[in-house]
C-alpha cells in the first residue's frame, strides 16, 4: 500500500531530473505544517463568526453546518492536491502557479506566475500587517491619543505601523531567512494560546448563561429566527476565506526536506488541524452566544470594568501575535514566490533584479520586488482607505482575491480528474492516489460554487435588487466604520478589483515585450507548443 504523498512508480521516459541531496538546515514536515498553520490560522478564526452569525440570523445549527460544509470542501481540496503537488515544475518554489502550468497549460500557468507576485503576494502582506496593527492599538487605543476605541484612530497610523512590520520582516528575511522559517514555527504554536482561552471561555460562558446558547435559543438581539439553509450558503464565502493560503508551502518547497512527500502531507495535516480548530471555536462561540472574543469577555466578566479591560488587553496581545505569525509566514513565502518568478525570467525587470542580487542572499531579488510592490499597494489601496478612515476596502480586496483563488483551486482540481484521459502529467511522474476523483470533484464543485455565489448573488444580483442598502460585509477591527458604502458601491469596488486581477498579467506582458525586444518566452495571450514533459529545465528538489 502506498503512503500518502509517495510515488512508487519509477519513470520510464522523460527528462533527467536534478536531485539535491542536501538537507541540512531545511524545513521538515513539522516546519512545513507550522508555515501553513501560521498563514491559515490568523485573525479570521476569532472574528469571522460575527458575520456567520448574522447570515444565519443567530441560528447555531446553521453556523455549525456552514463550517462543516466548508471544512469538507477545504479538506477535499487539500487531499486532491496531494496528487497534484507531486508533479515536477520549472521552479521548485513556483507553488500553485507551477502546478497549474503542468495540469492546465502554459498560458494559465504564466497568468498565475505574474498574478501571484504582482497582485496576491503584493497585497496580502500589507493587508495582514494592517490587521496586526489594528490588533496592537486595540490593546490600548489611548496610545494614539483617543478614548473612542480603535475607531477613533486615524487609519494613517494603522498603515504606518503595518508598513514598519512588513519592511521589518523583509529586512529580517534578507539578514537570515532561516530565522524567518523558525519564527513561523514558534508563532504558529503561540496561536493555540488565544484559541484555548476562547474555547475555555466559551464553554464556561455557555454553562453560566444557558439562555445565550444559539443551539437552543437562536437570536440576534431580540430577534429570533429558525434554521435557514439560504443563510448557510450565504455564509460560506466568508468561511472559506479562513481556509485560504493552505498551498503557501508550495512557494517554499525548495527549502523543505523531501518535498514530494512532505509538501502534500503537510497540506492535509494542516487542513485537518485548522478545520478542527475552527469547528471547536465555532461551537464555543455558539454555546456562549458570542461572535468574537471581546463580546465573550463582556459576557464572562459582566459589570467588572477593570477585569474586562485587563482581559481585553491580554486577548488583543495574543491576537496580535497570532496575526503577526500569519504575516511572517506570508512574507517568507511571498519573497520565495517572487524570486521564483525572477529566476524563471517571468517578471519585468528580471535582468535588473538578477544583477543587484549578485553576491546577496538567495531571495534578495524577491525581497526587493516585495518592497516595491508593497509601496504600490500603499499608494493605490491604503491611501483611499486613509481618506475614508476604514479597513473595509482592504478587507474587501482580500475577500475578492480569495474568490478568484478558489476558482483556480477548483480548476486545477478538475484538471487532475481530466488528466486520467489527457495524460498531460504522465502516471510515470505522478501516480494516481486512491479517492482522487471523488475528492477533486468535491473540491471543484465546492470551490466553483462558493466563488460563483459571490460573483453572481452578492455582487451582481444584490446590488440590482437593493443597491442603496448599506453594505456591512467588509471590515474587521473598524467595526463601527464597516457601513461606509452602499451595496452598489461595494459591487463597483469588487468588480474594479476583478478587472485589475485579470488585466495585470496582460498589461505586464505588453510592457515586457516593449522593454525587452529579444524576449523569447511566449506571452500570456500567445499559443505555445511548449512540452513541459520534455523541458530539460524542469527540476525538483528533494
Secondary structure, 3 states (H helix, E strand, C coil): CCCCCCCCCCCCCCCCCCCCCCCCCCECHHHHHHHHHHHHCCCHHHHHHHHHHHHCCCCHHHHHHHHHHHHHHHHHHHHHHHHHCCCCECCCCCHHHHHHHHHCCHHHHHHHHHHHHHHHHHHHHHHHHHHHHHHHHHHCHHHHCCCCCHHHCCHHHHHHHHHHHHHHHHHHHHHCHHHHHHHHHHHHHHHHHHHHHHHHHHHHHHHHCHHHCCCCCCCECCECCCCCHHHHHHHHHHHHHCCCCCCHHHHHHHHECCHHHHHHHHHHHHHHHHHHHHHHHHHHHHHHCCCCHHHHHHHHHCCCHHHHHHHHHHHHHHHHHHHHHHHHHHHHHHHHHHHHHHHCCCCCCHHHHHHHCCCCCCCHHHHHHHHHHHHHHHHHHHHHHHHHCCCHHHHHHHHHHHHHHHHHHHHHHHHHHHHHHHCCCCCCCCCCCCCHHHHHHHHHHHHHHHHHHHHHHHHHHHHHHHCCCECCCCCCCCHHHCCCCEHHHHHHHHHHHHHHHHHHHHHHHHHHHHHCCCCCCCCCCCCCCCCHHHCCCCECCC
